[in-house]
Amino acid sequence: MGKRRLEDALKQIDYPIEVKYRCFELDPNVERDVPYNIYEKLSQKYGMSLEQAKNNCQNMEQMAKDVGLDFQLNTMILTNTFDAHRLVMFANNQGIMHEMTDRLLRAYYTESKHIGDHSTLIELAVDVGLNSEAVATMLVGTEMGDLVRRDEQEASEYGIRSIPYFLINKKYAITGAQPTETFVQSLKQIIEQDGLQITSDGVVCDENGCELPKK
């Protein structure tokens, strides 16, 4: 949702802004084949009942619907996403990082596909124009893994612990799925303050304003 709201905000800003996605795993230790669903995961992680977890997910689905997204959290397949991140980095080398990311997100949140499964990843890669054999070879090896870990190490150095997180000019950060207008106001303020082209990798902003991330 944060990504969609940022995209909506960029349509309202007459300024050259480049967006680059970076790798971040919420749970790097999760197994590829997960024997529990999102409700059970949330219940265990936050100490809530299954009913509370379901209500929270339904609220998130409604929020997604409000920005034109179709989240199907009740059938979402939890999994380890390291290989999916490697695929995004592989796609980046082909100039289609955004297309691959969008395809993976739709597969995960809307289509309930298993994005930890190699056959599924190959299928999704072909959907955006990547060569199936090249992707299969990449997935069975370790290619792109170092790039994923490098991004994750940099995120750790910046103190990033959650997503969505948008780092701008390596100085400002917007955290969370902020309203579109917050993105618009923050970006305009940064443009005026820095007078630079903005490279958005994804200000910490809340009701108290924005702060610089520490590195």
Secondary structure as GFF3:
##gff-version 3
##sequence-region A 1 215
A	DSSP	alpha_helix	2	10	.	.	.	ID=ss1
A	DSSP	beta_strand	17	19	.	.	.	ID=ss2
A	DSSP	alpha_helix	38	46	.	.	.	ID=ss3
A	DSSP	alpha_helix	50	66	.	.	.	ID=ss4
A	DSSP	three_ten_helix	73	75	.	.	.	ID=ss5
A	DSSP	alpha_helix	82	93	.	.	.	ID=ss6
A	DSSP	alpha_helix	97	109	.	.	.	ID=ss7
A	DSSP	alpha_helix	118	127	.	.	.	ID=ss8
A	DSSP	alpha_helix	132	140	.	.	.	ID=ss9
A	DSSP	alpha_helix	145	157	.	.	.	ID=ss10
A	DSSP	beta_strand	165	168	.	.	.	ID=ss11
A	DSSP	beta_strand	172	175	.	.	.	ID=ss12
A	DSSP	alpha_helix	180	194	.	.	.	ID=ss13
A	DSSP	beta_strand	198	200	.	.	.	ID=ss14
A	DSSP	beta_strand	204	206	.	.	.	ID=ss15
A	DSSP	beta_strand	209	211	.	.	.	ID=ss16
###
